[in-house]
Amino acid sequence: MTRFRVRTFAAVSLVALWAMFFEQASAQVPPLPIRIRAFAVNMTNVATGANGILEILVDQWSTAAERERLIGLFPQGQDKLLDQLQKVPVKGRIRLPNWQGPDPNNYRLGWDLRYTWHEKLPDGGERIMIATDRYMSFWELRNQPRTVDYPFTFLEIRFPKEGKGEGRMALANQIRFDKKSKP
């Protein structure tokens, strides 16, 4: 079993999601595309209480082979993982359609999803895991502040059988393989 740690950059939002899943929870794999419209609330100490609408579109699921290949890259470091994740075909899109004011990071247009995984929960509900490379501005890439060490965005959404979901989103994360952990 592969062991790794995910560290979230302190100045980045952790978001709680409440969404409605419109497909039947009894299906083996939910039919695609899946459109999720969520109400997101910032739960960190930076811009506390900021909220808005988050739209997620999943066009296809990651394959088991893609999943295994990406997980197998953890021991080689996050730079190798990021490089390979950016080469994976696009699986969907995420965006903030109600973004107000200037939008230098293209939140209204959104960014591509690179990894989407679906699994059944023991209680009969559904779990969706999403990972992608975090959008970085030209300024961030050129000046290399500490934030460039946190290149991943992760989402986990759980839908019970009733269909109303809840989840978390971590916008800027770092992955490190833990060689000392035992499976």
C-alpha positions, 0 to 999 in steps of 0.5 A: 500500500502506498503511503503519502502525505498531502499538505495544504498551503496555509493561505489557501481556502478549504471549501465546503460543498453542498450539491445536488446529484441528479443521477440515480444513486443505484446505478453502477457508474453514474451516466456521464456527463455529470453536472454539479452546481454547489454552494461553496463556503471558505472555511479557513482563516483567510477571507473567512465566510467568503462564498459563491457558486461552484460548477463542476462538469465531469465528461469522463472518468479516469481509467483504473490504469491511469489511476494506478500509473499516477499513484505509482508516481508518488515515490518519484516526487510531486514534480514527476506526478504533476508532469504526468497529471498535466499530460492526462486527457481532460476529464471535465471542467470546474469554474466559479461562474459568479466571480465578481470583479477582475478575473486575472486567474480565469475563475469565471472560465474555469480550469480543466479537471485531470483526474476524476474517480468514482466509487460506491460507498458502503451505505449505497451512496457515491463518492467522487474524487477530483484532482487537477493541477492548480492554475498558476499565473505568469507572475507566480511561475516567474517569481517562484513564491512559496505557493508554487510548491503547492501545485495540486487542487483536490475535491472529494464529494460524497452523495448519500442515497438521498442524493444531496451531497457534501464535500471538501475542496483544497485549492493548493496542496503538496504531495510527499511520499512517506518512505517510513510509513508501513502499509 
